[in-house]
Amino acid sequence: MDSVSRGTEEKWALPDPVLLGRMHGVVSSLCNSLVVFPHRHRLHQEGSQLERGREVRLYQVESFSWLWGRQARKLINESVGTFLSLQKIMQEGGGAEERKPTLVKKCREYRSMIQASMEESIIFEPEEVESDLHAYGQVLYKMELILSLLEILFIDTKPGGLVLNQLVVWVRSHFPTNHEKKSEALESDHPHQHPSYWEIIYGLVLQGSLDDVRQMLSHHPRADTDPFLSMDELLRKMPFYQVYGGVSAAEFTVRWQHWQGECERRLEEGHFATCPKLLTICKILCGDLDTIGSLWDLTDTWYHLMVSTLLYTNPTAKLFHLAGAAQDAIEHTRGNHSAITPLDRILLAAMEADTHQVIKECQQVLDNPWFTTHLTDLLYHTFYQQAEFKFLGDLRETLILEYSEVLSGHRSLWQVGVLYLDHCGTSGVAMAQVVLERRPLTSDAVAHKVVQMARDRKFDNVVMSVCRVMGRRALDLDRLGSAIWWGVRSRDAAFTSHIAHKILQRYVEDGKFESSPLLDQLGPAMLLSDTLTFLGKYREFHMLYQDGKYQEAATLLVSLISSKLAPEYFWPVLLLDALPLLKCPKPVITSEQTYELMYLLNNLHTATTTNKEKQNGTATEAGQEAFLEKERDIRLALTNNLAKAIIKEGTVES
């Protein structure tokens, strides 16, 4: 059997000739795995003696994702906290402006987690392949690049809708090569002799880092000449729009046009005729498209070129300007480079404000649903009141279900998946119940976790089912204490009674309780069944006796006898427990309680004699004879205690 991974063209095969031809598969207990097996008809077709003799195997096919990597696991565990806190805050309500700071904060938390994972992907363990980690790093880089752009365009929007300043910062942070080379050049004794000196300056100009450009030019030997001083003045005076700077967009546009007019005037007057390099810088400042386009190799990508072009042609660009500018940049680079990539399509869809296409492309390109799930959740809460984005609600729920289904197949991350399902409507509730029901109970710790999560969500049927399974498993292993604990939690009266009888019978045999501390903590749970109630109270009697509280112990023992809760096979034990109390120097059992004990003794004597006559020398005869010997001591103790109790009760203290 072959399977092909999307986009990588890698193939996996199951080397089993029996599987050739038709096969069947069923969903296993884990939601994201299949059990594959040969087709029944193929195995039993007539005349195929060879196939009938072959061994038939079952294959469990599980999906493998980038999410199972070491770095991704940390990302998953950290991001769930941000996701849950965001849902809690959003449920509290509030308008779009009240929600915005929270959404920006959470978006940046996701970005910081991705960046931290990128840094960790550089360090690899001995068992890890360096090429795989490099691929993980590329996926993380794309995720952070896309999310930071969407934050600018849709989440952290500024008054007036101007986006260029944020895009300039976005380009600088994701293309730091020029700044790194600048630091390298400045560390040398003669920065102007660096082989990439002017390329560094051009790159910094295209990124709007004009202070860095001035610093680089100041290290040139001709820095004090008129052309360099003139350029320094233009760079220093270039205006940048500040949203909260107290200047309107219209007033800024006037200032910027005046500054660019000054650049064009100096260019025409030949201020930089003696220095072609400065002439190129001036043309960039004037917004000359041919000059900017000729330097596109320094921008690495079309979206870098687009931002550089807008910086010197339309500094007050808004979101609706980006689609046209992006197409122009793509057309320019396409003639000089390869075709558009899947990442390019995602960024282009974002600049066209097509959120549905962005999510669709991310789902197809990235190797995991983590990114699309959290991205869609952020966009859903951002546009929750806008009619044209109503589709985000259903899409968000679908993606959360898919993401949780992937996590449910992991041995530890399944718990995280259940937490996401809590915020996925009725479908999430139903799937959470299925995940908890199908979770393999590999240990007591896993069972405890499943029970706790099911109880928090009021999945009573899941709690009962898990506790029954664990209780019967413990019973098979002869762990009666653990079995009674699981039985109590399952609320299964019949099963709990059965285990309680087992414990009592074990006590009759060897005189020891299984898991005494556990029995001491039963509390109200002992009321689940009569036998369990008796077991709990009988254990309480032992504790009172050990503490020297003989009066209270005697009262409790007699009440257990009179209540008829004790199984018949346990009556001799109760009478033997009463024997030391009957022999106390001062009577602790009243005359009325003594009559109760005598009544039980007579009934037990009758039952024992009858059983003895029926058995005629069976293996239990010796045990019955032993009880008959003890019976004489018990009768004598009862008689003596009755006399002392009557005398005490009839005495009037002066």
C-alpha positions in Angstrom: 0.0 0.0 0.0 1.3 3.4 -1.0 0.4 6.8 0.4 1.5 10.2 -0.9 2.1 13.2 1.3 0.8 16.5 -0.2 3.4 18.7 -1.7 6.4 16.5 -0.9 5.7 13.5 -3.2 7.1 11.1 -0.5 5.7 7.6 -0.6 5.3 5.0 2.2 4.6 1.3 1.5 3.3 -1.6 3.6 5.4 -4.5 2.4 2.7 -7.1 2.7 1.7 -9.1 -0.5 -1.6 -10.0 1.1 -2.6 -6.3 0.9 -2.2 -6.2 -2.9 -5.5 -5.4 -4.5 -8.5 -4.4 -2.4 -8.2 -3.7 1.3 -10.4 -2.3 4.1 -9.8 0.2 6.9 -11.6 1.2 10.0 -11.2 4.1 12.4 -9.4 2.9 15.5 -9.9 4.0 19.1 -7.7 7.0 18.3 -9.6 9.5 16.1 -6.8 10.1 13.7 -5.6 6.6 12.9 -6.8 3.8 10.7 -6.5 0.0 11.1 -5.8 -1.4 7.6 -6.4 -5.1 6.8 -6.9 -7.3 3.7 -10.3 -7.5 2.1 -12.3 -10.5 3.4 -13.4 -11.7 0.0 -9.8 -11.7 -1.3 -8.7 -14.0 1.6 -11.4 -16.6 1.0 -11.9 -16.6 -2.7 -12.0 -20.1 -4.1 -8.9 -21.7 -5.5 -6.5 -19.4 -3.6 -4.8 -21.9 -1.4 -1.6 -19.8 -1.2 -3.4 -16.8 0.3 -5.3 -18.9 2.8 -2.0 -20.1 4.2 -0.5 -16.7 4.7 -0.4 -14.8 7.9 -2.9 -11.9 8.1 -1.8 -8.8 9.9 -3.5 -5.6 11.0 -1.7 -2.3 10.4 -2.4 0.8 12.3 -1.7 3.8 10.1 -1.3 7.1 12.0 -0.8 10.5 10.6 2.5 12.2 11.2 2.7 15.9 11.5 5.3 18.6 12.1 3.3 19.1 15.4 5.0 16.0 16.9 8.4 17.6 16.8 10.2 18.7 19.9 9.8 22.4 19.2 6.2 22.1 18.1 5.2 20.4 21.3 6.4 23.3 23.4 4.6 25.7 21.0 1.3 23.7 21.5 1.6 23.6 25.3 2.3 27.3 25.5 -0.3 28.5 23.0 -3.2 26.7 24.7 -3.0 29.1 27.6 -3.2 32.1 25.3 -6.1 30.6 23.4 -8.1 29.9 26.6 -7.5 33.3 28.1 -8.6 35.0 24.9 -11.8 33.0 24.9 -12.5 34.0 28.5 -11.9 37.7 27.8 -14.0 37.6 24.6 -16.9 36.0 26.5 -17.0 39.0 28.8 -18.2 41.1 25.9 -17.3 44.6 24.9 -17.1 46.6 21.6 -14.5 46.3 18.9 -12.4 49.1 20.4 -12.4 47.4 23.8 -11.5 44.0 22.2 -8.7 45.4 20.1 -5.9 45.7 22.7 -6.5 42.2 23.9 -6.5 40.8 20.3 -3.2 42.6 19.6 -1.7 41.4 22.8 -2.7 37.7 22.1 -1.5 37.9 18.5 1.9 39.1 19.7 2.0 36.3 22.3 1.5 33.8 19.5 4.3 35.5 17.4 6.7 35.5 20.4 6.0 31.7 20.8 6.8 31.1 17.2 10.0 33.2 17.4 11.1 31.3 20.5 10.5 28.0 18.6 12.6 29.3 15.7 15.5 30.0 18.0 15.3 26.5 19.5 15.1 24.9 16.0 18.8 26.0 15.5 19.8 23.6 18.3 19.2 19.9 17.4 19.5 16.8 19.4 21.7 13.9 18.3 18.7 11.8 17.2 17.4 14.7 15.1 18.2 15.3 11.4 19.6 18.8 10.7 17.7 19.0 7.4 14.4 18.3 9.2 15.1 21.0 11.7 15.9 23.4 8.9 12.5 22.6 7.3 10.8 23.2 10.7 12.6 26.5 10.9 11.3 27.5 7.5 7.7 26.6 8.4 8.0 28.7 11.6 9.5 31.6 9.7 6.6 31.6 7.2 4.0 31.4 10.0 5.5 34.4 11.8 5.8 36.4 8.6 2.2 35.8 7.7 0.8 36.4 11.2 2.8 39.7 11.6 1.4 40.9 8.3 -2.2 40.0 9.2 -1.7 41.7 12.6 -0.8 45.0 10.7 -3.6 44.7 8.1 -6.6 43.5 10.2 -5.9 43.4 13.9 -3.7 46.3 15.0 -5.2 48.8 12.6 -4.4 52.5 13.1 -6.8 55.5 12.9 -7.2 56.6 9.3 -6.2 53.1 8.0 -2.6 54.0 7.1 -0.4 51.0 7.1 3.0 51.9 5.5 4.9 52.7 8.7 4.0 49.3 10.1 4.9 47.6 6.9 8.3 49.3 6.9 9.0 47.9 10.4 7.7 44.5 9.2 10.2 44.5 6.3 13.1 45.5 8.5 12.4 42.8 11.1 12.2 40.0 8.5 15.1 41.2 6.3 17.8 42.2 8.7 20.7 41.4 6.4 21.5 45.1 5.6 21.7 46.0 9.3 23.9 43.0 10.0 26.2 44.0 7.2 26.2 47.6 8.4 27.4 46.5 11.9 30.1 44.4 10.2 31.3 47.3 8.1 31.3 49.8 11.0 33.5 47.4 13.0 36.3 47.7 10.5 38.9 50.5 10.5 37.8 51.8 7.1 34.0 51.1 6.6 34.0 52.8 3.2 36.3 50.1 1.9 33.9 47.3 2.7 33.1 45.4 -0.5 29.3 45.9 0.0 29.5 49.5 1.3 27.2 51.1 -1.3 24.9 48.0 -1.5 24.4 48.3 2.3 23.5 51.9 1.9 21.1 51.3 -0.9 19.5 48.5 1.1 19.1 50.7 4.1 17.5 53.5 2.0 15.0 51.0 0.6 14.1 50.0 4.1 13.7 53.6 5.3 16.6 53.3 7.8 17.8 56.8 7.0 19.7 57.4 10.3 21.7 54.3 9.6 22.4 55.6 6.0 23.7 58.9 7.4 25.9 57.0 9.8 27.4 55.0 7.0 27.9 58.1 4.8 29.6 59.9 7.7 32.5 57.3 7.5 33.2 58.2 3.9 36.4 60.2 3.2 34.3 62.8 1.3 31.7 63.1 4.0 32.6 66.9 4.4 32.1 67.7 0.8 29.0 69.5 -0.5 27.3 66.6 -2.2 27.5 64.5 1.0 26.4 67.4 3.2 23.5 68.0 0.8 22.5 64.4 0.9 22.8 64.3 4.7 20.4 67.2 4.9 17.8 65.5 2.6 18.0 62.3 4.6 17.6 64.2 7.9 14.6 66.2 6.8 12.6 63.4 5.3 9.2 63.4 7.1 7.7 60.2 8.5 4.0 60.1 9.4 3.2 59.4 13.0 -0.4 58.4 13.8 -0.4 60.1 17.2 2.0 62.9 16.3 -0.6 65.6 16.2 -0.3 66.1 12.4 -3.2 65.1 10.1 -2.6 62.9 7.0 -3.4 65.8 4.7 -0.9 68.1 6.4 1.8 65.4 6.3 1.2 64.9 2.6 1.9 68.6 2.0 5.1 68.4 4.0 6.2 65.2 2.2 5.5 66.6 -1.2 7.5 69.7 -0.3 10.4 67.6 0.8 10.3 65.4 -2.3 10.1 68.5 -4.4 13.3 69.7 -2.8 15.0 66.3 -3.6 13.9 66.7 -7.3 15.2 70.3 -7.4 18.6 69.3 -6.1 18.7 66.4 -8.5 18.0 68.7 -11.5 20.5 71.3 -10.3 23.2 68.6 -10.4 24.1 68.6 -6.7 25.2 65.0 -7.0 26.6 65.0 -10.5 30.1 64.4 -9.2 29.1 61.3 -7.2 26.9 58.8 -9.1 26.3 56.7 -6.0 24.6 59.7 -4.2 22.8 60.4 -7.5 21.2 56.9 -7.2 20.2 57.6 -3.6 18.6 60.9 -4.6 16.6 59.2 -7.4 15.3 56.7 -4.8 14.2 59.6 -2.6 12.5 61.1 -5.6 10.5 57.9 -6.1 12.0 57.1 -9.4 10.5 53.7 -10.3 13.2 52.7 -12.7 15.9 53.3 -10.2 14.0 51.5 -7.4 13.2 48.6 -9.7 16.9 48.3 -10.8 17.8 47.6 -7.2 15.2 44.9 -6.6 17.9 42.3 -6.0 18.6 44.1 -2.8 15.0 43.7 -1.7 15.0 39.9 -1.9 11.2 39.6 -2.5 8.4 41.3 -4.3 6.7 42.4 -1.0 10.0 44.1 0.1 10.1 45.9 -3.2 6.5 46.9 -2.9 7.0 48.5 0.6 10.2 50.3 -0.7 8.3 51.6 -3.7 5.3 52.9 -1.6 7.7 54.5 0.9 8.9 57.0 -1.7 5.8 57.2 -3.9 2.7 56.9 -1.6 3.7 57.2 2.1 0.0 57.5 3.2 -0.9 54.2 1.6 -3.9 52.4 3.0 -5.0 48.7 2.7 -6.9 49.2 -0.6 -3.7 50.5 -2.2 -1.7 47.4 -1.5 -3.4 45.1 -4.0 -2.4 47.2 -7.0 1.1 47.9 -5.6 1.6 44.2 -5.0 0.6 43.2 -8.5 3.1 45.8 -9.9 5.9 44.5 -7.7 5.1 40.9 -8.7 5.1 41.8 -12.4 8.5 43.5 -12.1 10.1 40.5 -10.3 8.4 37.8 -12.4 10.3 39.0 -15.4 13.6 38.7 -13.5 12.9 35.7 -11.3 10.9 32.5 -10.8 7.1 32.1 -10.7 5.0 33.1 -7.7 5.3 30.7 -4.7 2.6 29.4 -2.3 3.8 31.9 0.4 3.5 34.7 -2.1 -0.1 33.7 -2.8 -0.9 33.9 0.9 0.6 37.4 1.3 -1.0 38.6 -1.9 -4.4 37.4 -0.6 -3.8 39.3 2.6 -3.1 42.5 0.8 -6.2 42.0 -1.2 -8.1 41.7 2.1 -9.4 38.2 1.2 -9.3 36.5 4.6 -11.0 33.4 3.3 -8.3 32.8 0.7 -5.6 33.5 3.2 -6.9 30.7 5.5 -7.5 28.4 2.5 -3.9 28.9 1.3 -2.4 28.4 4.8 -4.4 25.2 5.2 -3.0 23.8 2.0 0.6 25.0 2.3 1.5 24.6 6.0 2.1 21.1 7.4 -0.2 21.5 10.4 -3.6 22.9 11.5 -2.0 24.8 14.5 -1.5 28.0 12.6 -4.8 28.2 10.7 -6.8 27.3 13.9 -5.3 30.2 15.9 -5.3 32.6 13.0 -9.0 32.0 12.2 -9.8 32.4 15.9 -8.1 35.8 16.0 -9.9 36.9 12.8 -13.2 35.6 14.1 -13.0 37.7 17.2 -11.7 40.7 15.2 -14.6 40.7 12.8 -17.3 39.1 14.9 -19.8 42.0 14.3 -19.3 42.4 10.6 -21.8 40.6 8.3 -19.4 39.9 5.5 -17.2 37.8 7.9 -20.0 35.5 9.2 -18.4 32.6 7.5 -15.5 32.8 10.0 -17.7 31.3 12.8 -18.4 28.0 11.1 -14.8 27.9 9.7 -13.3 28.5 13.1 -15.3 25.6 14.6 -14.3 23.2 11.8 -10.6 24.1 12.1 -10.7 23.6 15.9 -12.3 20.2 15.5 -9.6 19.2 13.0 -6.8 20.5 15.2 -8.2 18.7 18.2 -8.6 15.5 16.3 -4.9 15.6 15.4 -3.9 16.2 19.0 -6.2 13.4 20.2 -3.9 10.8 18.7 -0.9 11.9 20.7 0.0 10.2 23.9 0.3 13.4 25.9 -1.2 16.2 23.8 -4.7 14.7 23.7 -5.4 16.7 26.9 -4.7 19.9 25.1 -7.1 18.9 22.3 -10.0 18.5 24.8 -9.4 22.0 26.1 -9.9 23.4 22.6 -13.1 21.4 22.2 -14.7 23.3 25.1 -14.9 26.3 22.9 -16.4 24.6 19.8 -20.1 24.5 20.5 -22.2 21.3 20.5 -19.9 19.6 18.0 -17.0 20.2 20.4 -18.9 18.7 23.3 -19.7 15.6 21.3 -16.2 15.1 20.1 -14.7 15.7 23.5 -16.8 12.9 24.8 -15.7 10.6 22.0 -12.0 11.5 22.7 -12.3 10.7 26.4 -14.2 7.5 25.8 -11.7 6.2 23.3 -8.5 7.2 25.2 -6.5 4.1 25.9 -6.2 3.6 29.6 -2.5 2.7 29.7 -2.0 3.6 33.4 -3.7 4.7 36.5 -2.4 8.3 35.9 -4.1 8.4 32.4 -7.3 7.0 33.9 -7.3 9.6 36.7 -6.8 12.4 34.1 -9.6 11.1 31.9 -12.0 10.8 34.8 -11.2 14.3 36.1 -11.6 15.9 32.6 -14.9 14.0 32.1 -16.2 15.0 35.5 -15.4 18.7 34.9 -17.5 18.5 31.7 -20.3 16.5 33.4 -19.7 13.4 31.2 -21.1 11.0 33.8 -21.3 8.1 31.4 -17.6 8.4 30.6 -16.7 8.6 34.3 -18.7 5.4 35.0 -17.3 3.6 32.0 -13.7 4.4 32.8 -14.1 3.6 36.5 -15.7 0.2 35.8 -12.9 -0.7 33.4 -10.2 0.3 35.9 -12.0 -1.4 38.7 -12.3 -4.7 36.9 -8.7 -4.5 35.8 -7.6 -4.0 39.4 -9.9 -6.9 40.5 -8.2 -9.2 37.9 -4.9 -8.2 39.4 -6.1 -8.9 42.9 -5.7 -5.3 44.0 -8.9 -5.1 46.1 -8.1 -1.7 47.6 -7.7 -0.1 44.2 -10.8 -2.0 42.9 -13.0 -0.7 45.7 -11.8 2.9 45.0 -12.6 2.7 41.3 -15.9 1.0 42.1 -16.9 3.9 44.4 -16.1 6.4 41.7 -18.1 4.5 39.1 -21.2 4.6 41.3 -21.8 1.0 40.4 -23.6 -0.5 43.4 -23.5 -4.1 42.3 -19.8 -4.1 41.4 -18.9 -2.2 44.6 -20.8 -4.8 46.7 -19.0 -7.6 45.0 -15.6 -6.1 45.8 -16.7 -5.3 49.4 -17.6 -9.0 49.8 -14.2 -9.9 48.5 -12.5 -7.7 51.1 -14.6 -9.2 53.9 -13.9 -12.7 52.8 -10.2 -12.0 52.7 -10.5 -10.6 56.2 -12.2 -13.8 57.4 -9.4 -15.8 55.9 -6.3 -13.9 57.2 -7.6 -11.2 59.5 -6.2 -8.3 57.5 -7.9 -5.5 55.7 -6.9 -4.6 52.1 -5.9 -0.9 51.9 -7.1 0.2 55.3 -6.3 3.9 54.8 -8.5 3.9 51.8 -11.4 2.3 53.7 -10.9 4.9 56.4 -11.6 7.7 53.9 -14.8 6.4 52.3 -17.0 9.0 53.9 -20.5 9.4 52.3 -19.4 7.1 49.5 -20.0 4.1 51.8 -23.7 4.6 51.4 -23.5 3.3 47.8 -24.4 -0.2 48.9 -25.3 -2.1 52.1 -22.2 -4.2 52.0 -20.0 -1.2 51.5 -21.7 0.6 54.3 -21.1 -2.3 56.6 -17.5 -2.5 55.5 -16.9 1.2 56.2 -18.6 1.1 59.6 -16.8 -2.1 60.6 -13.5 -0.5 59.8 -14.6 2.5 62.0 -15.3 0.0 64.8 -11.7 -1.2 64.6 -10.4 2.3 64.8 -12.5 3.1 67.9 -11.3 -0.1 69.6 -7.6 0.7 68.7 -8.0 4.1 70.2 -9.3 2.7 73.5 -12.9 4.0 73.0 -14.5 0.8 74.1 -17.9 2.2 75.0 -18.3 3.8 71.5 -16.8 0.7 69.8 -19.3 -1.6 71.6 -22.3 0.6 70.7 -21.2 0.6 67.0 -20.6 -3.1 67.0 -24.1 -3.9 68.4 -25.7 -1.5 66.0 -24.0 -3.3 63.1 -25.4 -6.6 64.4 -28.9 -5.3 64.9 -29.0 -3.5 61.5 -28.7 -6.9 59.7 -26.1 -5.3 57.3 -23.5 -7.9 58.0 -23.4 -11.0 55.6 -24.2 -14.2 57.4 -20.7 -15.6 56.9 -19.4 -12.7 58.9 -21.6 -13.2 62.0 -19.0 -15.3 63.8 -16.4 -12.6 63.3 -18.7 -10.0 64.9 -19.3 -12.2 68.0 -15.5 -12.9 68.3 -14.9 -9.1 68.1 -17.4 -8.7 71.0 -15.6 -11.2 73.2 -12.8 -8.9 74.5 -15.4 -6.1 75.1 -17.6 -8.6 77.1 -14.6 -9.4 79.3 -13.8 -5.8 80.3 -13.7 -5.3 84.2 -16.3 -2.6 83.9 -19.2 -3.5 81.6 -19.2 -1.4 78.3 -22.1 -3.4 76.8 -25.5 -2.8 78.3 -28.0 -5.5 79.2 -30.2 -4.7 76.2 -27.1 -4.9 73.9 -26.2 -8.2 75.6 -29.6 -9.6 74.7 -29.0 -8.6 71.0 -25.7 -10.5 71.1 -27.4 -13.6 72.6 -30.1 -13.5 70.0 -27.4 -13.5 67.2 -25.5 -16.3 68.9 -28.6 -18.5 69.1 -29.3 -17.9 65.4 -25.7 -18.6 64.5 -25.7 -21.8 66.6 -28.8 -23.1 64.8 -27.4 -22.2 61.3 -24.1 -23.9 62.1 -25.7 -27.1 63.5 -27.9 -27.4 60.4 -25.0 -26.9 58.0 -23.0 -29.5 59.9 -25.7 -32.1 59.6 -26.0 -31.6 55.9 -22.2 -31.7 55.2 -21.3 -34.9 57.0 -17.5 -34.6 57.2 -16.8 -32.0 54.5 -13.9 -29.6 54.6 -15.8 -27.0 56.6 -16.6 -29.3 59.5 -13.3 -28.4 61.3 -14.1 -24.7 61.0 -17.6 -25.2 62.4 -16.2 -27.3 65.3 -13.7 -24.4 66.0 -16.6 -22.0 66.3 -18.6 -24.3 68.6 -15.5 -24.4 70.9 -15.5 -20.5 70.9 -19.2 -20.5 71.4 -18.8 -21.8 75.0 -16.5 -18.9 75.8 -18.8 -16.4 74.2 -21.9 -17.7 76.1 -20.0 -17.5 79.4 -18.8 -14.0 78.6 -22.3 -13.0 77.7 -23.7 -14.4 81.0 -21.1 -12.7 83.1 -21.5 -9.4 81.3 -25.3 -9.5 81.6 -25.0 -10.0 85.4 -22.6 -7.1 85.7 -24.7 -4.9 83.4 -27.9 -5.6 85.4 -26.1 -4.9 88.7 -24.7 -1.6 87.3 -27.9 -0.5 85.8 -29.8 -1.3 89.0 -27.4 0.5 91.3 -28.4 4.0 92.4 -25.4 6.2 93.0 -25.6 8.3 96.1 
